[in-house]
Amino acid sequence: MSRFLQLHLLVSYPPANLNRDDTGQPKTARMGGAERLRVSSQSLKRAWRTSELFQQVLAGNIGTRTKRLGKEAFDALTAAGIAEKQAAEWAGKIAGVFGAIKKDDPLEIEQLVHVAPEERDSLDTLVSRLAAEKRAPTDDELDALLHENTAVDIAMFGRMLASKTGHNVDAAVQVAHAIGVHASAIEDDYFTAVDDLNLTDPGAAHIGETGFAAAVFYQYLCVDREQLARNLGGNQELTGKALRALAEAALKVGPSGKQNSFASRAYAHYALAEKGDQQPRSLALAFVRPVAGSDQIAEATASIRQVRDNMDKVYGACADGRYEIDVLNGEGRMAELLDFFAEE
């Protein structure tokens, strides 16, 4: 079984605003002397883990990121007839298991916490028991809320609990920020809206601007399969299912930023899957010099293949096995790539 799995993708997006910065403009990064579009790894991971594809394939094995565990417990307790003061005290103790509580809100956790399905089930069961027996939780009951889990997204992307470090999970999947392979200029879309019921004034009822840009992106992710299997309790069947879902989501699912305004849905037009025990490496080197020709897709594909082959010449084989798909040339099949990526 190969330890490391790598996926290199080229994805072309038309005008879009996939991932915004604090001013509402598309995120960027400067690389090779050129301003590039960028999509953060956080944005990509959220798009994948919350996608319909992930939810269907991995139903029952997806966690929840939230600060509201205490509020949910409080609502359930008060709905069962527990007095608000007692419900708040008990719910605060439950929430405190998962993280530090806000000073100005004793029911809300300071930071988002990733909770496995088994842990939410345990929490719901405990709340029901407390409501039925009309008593506070014991320390043993609180300690039992955190335990080994089979949440695939926690196993992939990790979890950090500052107050319960024994239940931290080391991420098995590393995701790079997607970067444009060429220079891109951000433009502003000036738009207006008309009041349908205002027939006397032809002027705009609303005026606004939104930033957008287009780019071909290079995306890279690396999976430590051994770590993923350990995180999933050695369940190889679930590990394989998780890898298939991850690869398919990476190929087909992008961030949903401004989706209704731009319909910026795209599949990867090129993908290279690799596996082996060799030290992983990104192929972003292929795009330090920005692609500048008119056929950016063809040039980007040729560049990534050249750097891959040249690294093999210099370092020796950087992977034990590879599989490619190239949409524009009709080469490869997604189903075969998924089989290659997920098989032991």
N, C-alpha and C positions, 0 to 999 in steps of 0.2 A: 504494500500500500504506500503510495506517494504521500509524503507529509504536506508539501506545499502545493496549493492550487492557485493559479494566477489567471486573471481575465483582463484582457486589454480590449478596449472598445473605441470605435469612432462613431459618433452620433452627430448628425447634421440637424440643427434646429433653424427654422425660418425665423423672421422677426418675432421676438418673445421677450418676456421679463421673468425668467424662471425662478430666480433667487435674488431678492432685493436686499440692499444695504439699508442703513438707518435713515437714508434720505429717500428711499423708494426707488433708487436707480439700480439697474442690474449690477451685481457684484463683478469686480474686475481684479486682475493681478498683472503686474508688469513682469515680463519674462522675455529674455533675449532682446531687450531694448524696445519691445513693443507692448502696447496695452492690449491685454487679452480679456475676453469674457471668462468668468469663473462661476462654478456652482459648488457650494461648500459640501463637504462630505456629510455633514449633519443633515442637509437638505436632501441629499440622495438617499441616505439611510432611512429617513422618515418616509420618503415617498415609497420605498420598497416595502418596509415593514407594515405600512398602513394600506398597501394596495389591495385591491380585490383579489388579485392573484395569490398573494401571500395568505390572505384571510381564508380563502377557499382551500388551498392546498394544505395549510397548516392549522386548520381549525382546531381549537382546543389546546394549541401549543404556542399561542401568542400572548405576550405579556401586556401590561397596561402601564403607561407612564402618567403619574398623577401626583398632585399635592393634596388631594381631597379625601384621603382615606378616613381621616378623623371626621369630616363633615358627613360622609356617607354613614359611618357608624352612628354618629349622633342622630341623624335623621331616622335611621332604622330603630334606634332605641326609643326615641320619643314617640315614634309611630306605634310602638308596642306598649306605650303607657308609662314609660319611665320618666320621672320628673326631669326637667331640663338641667338642673344643677348636677344631679347624679349622672345623667347621660353625657354631659359635657366632660365631667371628670373621667368617666370610664373611657369615652371615645378618645380623650387626650392621651391616656395611657396607651391605648392601642396604636394611635398614630405615632407616638414616641418610639415605638419599636422600630419603625422604618426610617426615622430621621429626627433631627432637631426640630422642635416646634417653634413657630413664630412667636415673638414676644407680644405682638399686638393681636394675635389670633391663636388661641390655645387649641384650635382644631385643625390648623393647616400646617403642613410640613414646609420647612424653609425652602427645600430644593425638590425638584421633581425626583421621584423614586420609581424605579422600574420593578413592578410587582408581577410575579408569575401567577398563572391561573390557579395553581394549587394553593398559593398563599392567599389569594382573594377568597377561595372557597373556605379555607381555614378561618379567615377573618369573619366571613358571613356566618359560619357555624358557631363561632365563639359569641358573636353578637346575639344570635338567636338564643343561645344558652343563657347568657347573662340576662336577657329580657325575660326569659321564662322563669329563671330562678331569682330574679330581682336582686342581683349582687354584683360586686365589682370583680374584675378579672384577677386571677392569681398570677404570681410571677411565673410559675410553670406554664400557665396557659399563654401568657404573653411570649415567653421564649419559644413556644411551639409554633408560633405564627410564621417564623422563618425556617425554611428547611430546603432540602435538595429539590430541584425543580426540573421541568422539561420544557421551559419556555425557550423556543428557538431563538427569538430575537435577543433575549438576554445572553444566551450561549454564544451568539454571533458577535454582538456589539458590546457585551460586558455590562457590569453593574458595579457601582461604588456606594457602599453604605458606611458613612464615616463612623457611626457609633456601633456598628456590627460588622467589623472587618472580616470576621470569619465567614460571612455570607457574601463577600465581594466575589465577582466573577471576572476573570481575565478575558478580554475580547479575543475571539478566534478569527475575526474578520477585520482586516485593515482596509480602509477605503480612502483613496486620495481625492483631493478636490479636483473636479473636472476642469480642464483648462482648454481654452480655444487654441487651435493649432495655428492660427493666423491672427493678425491684428484686426481689431474690431472697433468701430466708432459707435458710441452710444448716441442715439438720436431721441428727440422728443416728439411724441405724437400729441399734437394739439387737437382737442376734440370739443364738440359742443353738443348740447342736448336741447331739444325743443319741447315746450309744454304743449301737449296735444290739445288741451282745452282752451288755450289762449289763442283765439282766432284774430285778435285785433293787433297784437304786437308780434311782428315776424322775427324779432330778435331771439337770441339764445337764452334759455332759462338757466343754463349751467355751462360753465367753461372750465376745462381742466387740461392738464398735461400729464403724460406718463412716459417714462423712459423705456426704450427697447433697443435690441440689437440682434444680429444673427451671427451664428458661428458653427463651425464644425468642432466638436469637442473630443478630446482624448480623455477617456475614463479608465481608471486602473483600480483593481482590488486584488487583495491577496488573502487566502484562507489557510490557516494552520489546521489541517483536517484532524490531526491528533488532538489538538486542544479543543476543537469543536466536539469531537466524540466524548472527550472527558467531561466537558461541560454538560453534555446530555446524558451523563451517567453510563456511557459505554453503549448506548443504543445505536447500533450501526444502521438499522433500518430508518430511524428518524433522522440520523445524520445524513444519509443519502437523500432522503426526501427534502431536507432543509437545503442541501446544496443545489438540488434541481430548482427549487423555488427561488433561491438567491440568484442563480445564473439567469433564469428566465426573466425575473424582475429587472435585473440589470440590463438585459437586452431590450426590454419592452416598456419599462416604466420610467418616467421622468418626473421631476418636480411639477407641482400643479400651480405654481405662481402665475397669476394673471391668465389662467387657462381659458376662461370665458371670453377674454378680450382678444386672445391671439391663437387659440386652438393649436397650441404648440406641442402636439403629440408626435413622437418620433420613435422609430425602432433603430437600433444600431445597424448601420449598413456594413460594418466590418467588425469582426470579433476574432480574437486569438485566445484560445484557452491553452494553458500549459500546466503540466504537473511534473513533480520530481522532488528530490530531497535537497537539491541545490539551494544555496542562499537566494531568496527572491530578489528581483530587481525590476523597477519600473522601466518603461521604454519612453518616458517623457523626453529623454535626450533627443529623440527624433524630431522634436518640435521646438528646441531651444532657438533654432533659426526659424522664424515664422514662415509658414508656407505662403508664397507670394504669387504663384501663378493663377491663371484663370480657372483651371480645373483642380480646385483645392482638394476634392475628395480623392481623386486618383493620385495626386501628389502625396497626400497624407498617407494613403495606404502603401504606396511605394516606399516612403520614408520609414515607416514603422517596420516594414519587412527588411529593409536594408540594415537598419540598426540592430534588429534581432539577429540577422545572419552575421553581421560583423562582430557582435558581442560573442557569438559562438566561436568565431575564428580566434578571437583574442583570449577568451577565458576558457574555451572548451564548451561542450554542450551545456547550456544554461537550463535545460529541461530534458526530462526523459521522454516526454511525449507531448504532442501538440495536435490541436484541431482548429481549423479556420473556417469561417463563413464569410463570403464576400457577395453581398446582395447585388451590386451593380453588374457583376459577372456571372451571377447565378450559381456560385460555387458553395458547396457545403450545405448542411441541413441543420436547423436548430435542434431537432430531436436528437441527432447524433452528437451534437456538441454537448447537450445536457447529459446524455448517457456517459460521454467521456468525462465530463466534469464531476459527476456524482459517483461513478463506479469506484469500488475499492481497489 
